[in-house]
Amino acid sequence: MSRKYIQESELRRLRSIDLAGVLDQMCIDYKQDASYEPRRHANSVRWHVTVDAYVYELIITDQHWFDTRAGKGGYGAVDLLMHVLGIGFRDAVHRLQKG
């Protein structure tokens, strides 16, 4: 499955899945940083996400995420899974569709 074979509406649906919910759904170890005080957006949350003994520090604001340690960010659940699991687009879409 490549990007051209997935319906745009399905891709929008997958990208709109709650990001903390995706971490939970994929059984990824994560914890909210209760001491975090947002600077730009009041609804931003900092999460510490552990995958294969590596700890990501992610700032999540709605569907946008930013990995503070890697200096990379993205939008939506597909991009987030690709980043933290080190997988390609097809695999991320497939995992989200399987739930």
GINOR-V643639 format. One record per residue. N is the residue number from 1. OMEGA is omega in whole degrees, -180 to 180 (* if undefined). BURIAL is # if it has 16 or more other C-alpha atoms within 10 Angstrom, else .. Layout:
# GINOR-V643639
n=N omega=OMEGA burial=BURIAL
n=N omega=OMEGA burial=BURIAL
This chain:
# GINOR-V643639
n=1 omega=174 burial=.
n=2 omega=-176 burial=.
n=3 omega=-178 burial=.
n=4 omega=-179 burial=.
n=5 omega=176 burial=.
n=6 omega=180 burial=.
n=7 omega=-180 burial=.
n=8 omega=180 burial=.
n=9 omega=178 burial=.
n=10 omega=178 burial=.
n=11 omega=177 burial=#
n=12 omega=180 burial=.
n=13 omega=-179 burial=.
n=14 omega=-180 burial=#
n=15 omega=-176 burial=#
n=16 omega=179 burial=.
n=17 omega=178 burial=.
n=18 omega=-173 burial=.
n=19 omega=176 burial=#
n=20 omega=177 burial=#
n=21 omega=178 burial=.
n=22 omega=179 burial=#
n=23 omega=179 burial=#
n=24 omega=-179 burial=.
n=25 omega=-178 burial=.
n=26 omega=179 burial=.
n=27 omega=177 burial=.
n=28 omega=-179 burial=#
n=29 omega=-179 burial=.
n=30 omega=180 burial=#
n=31 omega=177 burial=.
n=32 omega=177 burial=.
n=33 omega=-177 burial=.
n=34 omega=-178 burial=.
n=35 omega=-177 burial=.
n=36 omega=176 burial=.
n=37 omega=-178 burial=.
n=38 omega=179 burial=.
n=39 omega=-176 burial=.
n=40 omega=-175 burial=.
n=41 omega=-176 burial=.
n=42 omega=-178 burial=.
n=43 omega=176 burial=.
n=44 omega=179 burial=#
n=45 omega=176 burial=#
n=46 omega=179 burial=#
n=47 omega=171 burial=#
n=48 omega=-173 burial=#
n=49 omega=-178 burial=#
n=50 omega=176 burial=.
n=51 omega=179 burial=.
n=52 omega=176 burial=.
n=53 omega=175 burial=.
n=54 omega=-179 burial=.
n=55 omega=174 burial=.
n=56 omega=172 burial=#
n=57 omega=-174 burial=#
n=58 omega=170 burial=#
n=59 omega=-179 burial=#
n=60 omega=176 burial=#
n=61 omega=-176 burial=#
n=62 omega=-180 burial=#
n=63 omega=178 burial=#
n=64 omega=177 burial=#
n=65 omega=178 burial=#
n=66 omega=177 burial=#
n=67 omega=-174 burial=#
n=68 omega=-177 burial=.
n=69 omega=180 burial=.
n=70 omega=-178 burial=.
n=71 omega=-179 burial=.
n=72 omega=178 burial=.
n=73 omega=180 burial=#
n=74 omega=-177 burial=#
n=75 omega=171 burial=#
n=76 omega=-174 burial=#
n=77 omega=-179 burial=#
n=78 omega=180 burial=#
n=79 omega=-179 burial=#
n=80 omega=179 burial=#
n=81 omega=178 burial=#
n=82 omega=-177 burial=#
n=83 omega=-173 burial=#
n=84 omega=179 burial=#
n=85 omega=180 burial=.
n=86 omega=-178 burial=.
n=87 omega=180 burial=.
n=88 omega=-178 burial=.
n=89 omega=-178 burial=.
n=90 omega=-179 burial=.
n=91 omega=179 burial=#
n=92 omega=179 burial=#
n=93 omega=-179 burial=#
n=94 omega=180 burial=.
n=95 omega=179 burial=.
n=96 omega=179 burial=#
n=97 omega=178 burial=.
n=98 omega=-179 burial=.
n=99 omega=* burial=.
